[in-house]
């Protein structure tokens, strides 16, 4: 089973103060960014800082790094440098076809997982093939800022233009045993909007959400955690199937209704998230 990834925080690798503070954050994963958050003139210094941060370690969550796209002037150098550093996973942007994945997979060490950004129209049309490439592939991440620009979508409070792709990304991830990570929420002062979008992501089946500021960690963690009502339902289902009187039954009465064995699996998964 892939590791927990409810909260995935991006930080510019060039911001030494933010990287140092990130070591103390209770977050599932930290991604040191070499791409969008770093100016062209700072790319080389950011790459060196990211490698040094990985070698120093001390982060509470898993540590990853986002390289620049391989068709940029920095991408190849990034990938070579981070493959020699102890990152748990490497995030690669602008992946558009299965052969792009193959070109990256062989460059990582055996201990490094691969996370892919889904952020272009081409990636959407190749989504199933990309997700099925196997190897070190561990997660699909939606890059909705780039995708919105490429698709020319208008603003929408409930992400109406993206709903088909939210579902498609989760389906592709589930079909291949991958994590599905929802995109970032850009409005830092809108906690209510952040929570609503995180809950929407969980409703669609995402495992977690990309974050751009530490203040977003706790609201998103809570939004992606099972509610007390869900936990109570799960405990009731497990207890019903554990009852010797129900031994061998495929369906039993529990939590105010009839539940089947497939609901027992769902209940156990919920309780595992609560733990």
N, C-alpha and C positions, 0 to 999 in steps of 0.2 A: 504494500500500500504506500502511495506517495506520502511524503511528510506533510504535516499541517502547514497551511499557508494562508490563513485568514488575513493576516496583515503583512503586506510586502512594501517596505519603505524605500523609495528612491532618494539618494543623496548625491550631490555633485562630488565626484572624487577629488575635485580641485579645492573643496572647502574643508580645510583641515580641522577647523573648529567643529563643524557639523559631524564629521567622521568620528572625531574623538568622543563627542557626546553620544553618538549612536551606539557606542559600546555599552552604554548603560540602559539602553531602551529595551523594554520588554516587547519585542516584536518578533514575529515568526521568521522574517527574512529581511535582510538589508541588501540593497543593490547599489553598489558604487557606480555611478553613471559616468561614462566617458563620452556619451553621445549628446543628446539634446541640451543637457544642463551645463555643458562645457563649451566655452567659446573656442573658435578655431586656434587662436594663438595660445590657448592654455591646454591643448590636447596632450602634448608630450609630457608636460609636468603632471597632468591629471593621471595619465597612465602610470607613471612612476610612483605617484602617491598611492594609487589603488593597489599596486603590487606590494608596496611597503606595508600598507594597512593589513593586507591579507596575511603577510608573513608575521606581522606583530600579533594579529588575532585579538582575542578578548571580547568578541561580540557575543551577546546572549543568544541571538538567533542565527540562522544559517547566513553565510555571507556569499553574495553573488556579485557579478560585475556585468554591466551592459557595455559591450564594445560598439564601435561605430560600424556601420554597414560595410560589407566587404568590398563594395564598389566605390568606396571613398578612399581618399589618400591615406587615411589612418587605419582602416579596417584590418588589413593584413598584419600590420605591426602590433595593433591591439591584441589580435588573436594569438599571435606568437608569444607575446609577453604574458598574457593572463593564463595561458596553458602551462606556464612554468611556475605559477603561483598557486597557493592552496585555497582556491575558491571552490565552494561546494557546487556552484553552478555558474554557467555563463549564459547571458541573455544576448541574443543576436537579433537585431532589428531588420526590417525590410526583407524578410524571407518571403519569397513569392511562389516557389515551386519545390517539389520534392528533391530535385537535383541540387538546389541550393542547400538543403539540409545535409545531403550527403557530403557536400564540399566542406562543411563545417565539422560534422561529427567526428571525422577521423583526425581532427586537429586537437581534440581535447584529451586530457589524461583519463585513465580508467576510473578515477575517483570523481570526475567532474560530470555533472548532469548538464543537459542542454535545455534552455527555455527559449521559446521562439515568439517574436512579436508578430501578431496578425494585425496589419495596419495598412494594407493596400488592397485595391479591388482585385488584383491578380491573386493575392493570398486567399481571398474569399472564394474565388472560383476553384482554387486548388486545395481547399481546406482539408478535405478527407484524405487526399494523397499525402499532404504534409504531415498530418497527424499520425499516419500509418507508417512512417519511416523507421520507427523503432530505434534501436541502438541506445544512445545516451539520452534520447528525448524524454523529458519529464513533465514539461508544462507548455501550455499555450497561453499567451498573454494578449489581451486585446489592447491595441494602441488606438484609442478612439479619437484623439486629437488629429493624428495624421489621417485616419480614415475619414473623419468628417470633412477635412480639407479636400481629400481626393474624390469623395463622393459628392461634394458640393451640397451637403445637407444643411437644412436650416436649423435654428435653435428649437429645442423641445424640452420641457421640464421632465418628461418621463422617457426620454430617449426613443421616441416613436420611430425615427428612421433606422435605428439600429436593432430593433427587436428581433428581426429574422436572424441577424448575425450573432446576437447574444445566444439564441437557442442553438444555432448551427455550431458555434464554437464549443459550447458545452457538450453537444451530442458527439462531435468529433473527438473531444477529449475523453469522454466516457467510453466510447467505442474502442479506445486504444489504451485505457488505463492511465491517462494523463491528468495532471492538475489543470484546472481552468481558472485563470486569474482575470478578474474584471478590470476595466480601465480606470484611470485616475479621475478624481473629482477636482476641478480646478478652483472652485470658489472657497477660499480658505476661511472666510468669515461666515459661511453658511452651513453651520453644523446640522441644522434641520434637513437641509437638502442633501448633505452627505449621508446622513442616516437613512433617508428615504431611498437614495440610490443604492446604498449598500444592501438594504433590505430587498430591493428589487433584484440585485445581483444574486442574492441567496435564493430568492424565489425562482430564478431562472436556473439555479443549480450550480453556480460558481462556487469554488472552494474558498475564495478570498478576493481581496481587492488591492490594487496598486495604490500607494499613498505618496503624497508629495510633501508632507509635513508631519512632524511627530505628534502634533495636536490631533491628527486624524486617527491615531492608532486606537485609542480606547473606544470611541464611538463605533468604529468599524468592527473591532473585536466583539463588542456586545451585539451588534447587528447580525453578525454571522454565527454567533453562538446559539444553540438550541434554547428556546424559551422554556420557562418552568412548565407551561402547559404541555409542550412537546415532550419534555423529560418525564412528566407524570404519565402521559400516554404510553411512552416507551417502557417505563417500569411496570405498568399494568399489563402490557402485552407479554413481556418477558415472564412475569409472575404467572400469567395464565398458562403459558406453554410449559412452565416448570412444574405446574400442578400435576401430581401423579394421576389425578382423575382424567387428565387430558392427554395422557401418554398415547402416542400413535395417531392422534387426530391431526388432520390437515387444516381444519378451521375450528376456531373456538370463539366463545363470547368473551369479550374483554373491552374495557374502556368505553362501555356504552354501545358497542356494536360487534359485528362479526369480523374477525381478523384471520388471515391465512398465514402460512409459513413465510411467504414473502414479506409480510409485515413484521415477522419476528426478526428477519435480517435487518429491516429498516430500523426497528427499535434498538437492536444492538448497536447499530452504527450511530444512532443518536446518543446513546449512553456512553459510547466511546468518545464522542465529542465533548460530553459534559465532564468526563474525567480529566 
